[in-house]
């Protein structure tokens, strides 16, 4: 067996320990005589798996008791519509900050339900986030939505926007669990699982109690936070295997020191990679230093003609999925929790060697 260092933005690498545990438990989960995939979601075995996963996530993120944790389907993209459907509650507008590709998608979807005020945006062509004092928030907005980490541009907020009494909504898809966050500052946090949580198909939604109920007329039951919360995310058959695997990841995180320890390692990994890029005239990262993502590191080569060669030789060296998103080109190294420091070091060494031979 030879495992590669996988720099995919998502679905992304999972901790090897977690995959091995899932493999060991694949045919017979803890004496049940069946795989988790084969269990009734209402049976006591799966109910215990589900409850443990939620308890572990609550502990890891220190989620206050007045928040519900929903294990849903539909990806983060479904939340682009579920957020306005559930949070408008009679209001007619919502504030959005636009910092890149995923913000734009959230905005486009919200426009189907309400007036969207884009209260701040990154200047065109600039890889940065708006300064806190430039946010022109509306006091009558139903909520303020932002994307703390733009997975494609590699741009991250170095601060949490202050929204006063207006609930703050965050698409944490590509940065959840990478470091501690103060959940109490948010009305809703959502994230597709396929980066730092587990396999694709599961979406985690953390929503404050008082924001649940009164969805817009015509909201499908599956999209109604109240129905999902009242049914403990089992209004219909939930993504059971993804939920189980997420639970294994949460336990792995707990064994490895929780989110404070993750933050330290992630910061070190990112700092080393950015230092390698900045220390060379051959590689370039366009993001303003204060807003550089710890999770997604885009970079270009001095000569784009060498991109194909770089990718082919990196693959030979066991470093895969480094191609940048089609909308920005170049390379992108996604270095989520499951990417070990040894993987980042291997990439840095390969980059230096490639530059020596081609620079
Ligand atoms: N938001 C962000 C920040 C993302 O990175 C992604 C996926 N790359 C999405 C939303 C969309 O997620 P999904 O594919 O789960 O709908």
Boltz pocket constraint, residues with backbone or C-beta under 6 A from the ligand:
constraints:
  - pocket:
      binder: B
      contacts: [[A, 9], [A, 10], [A, 74], [A, 75], [A, 76], [A, 77], [A, 78], [A, 102], [A, 147], [A, 149], [A, 150], [A, 151], [A, 152], [A, 171], [A, 172], [A, 173], [A, 174], [A, 192], [A, 193]]
      max_distance: 6.0
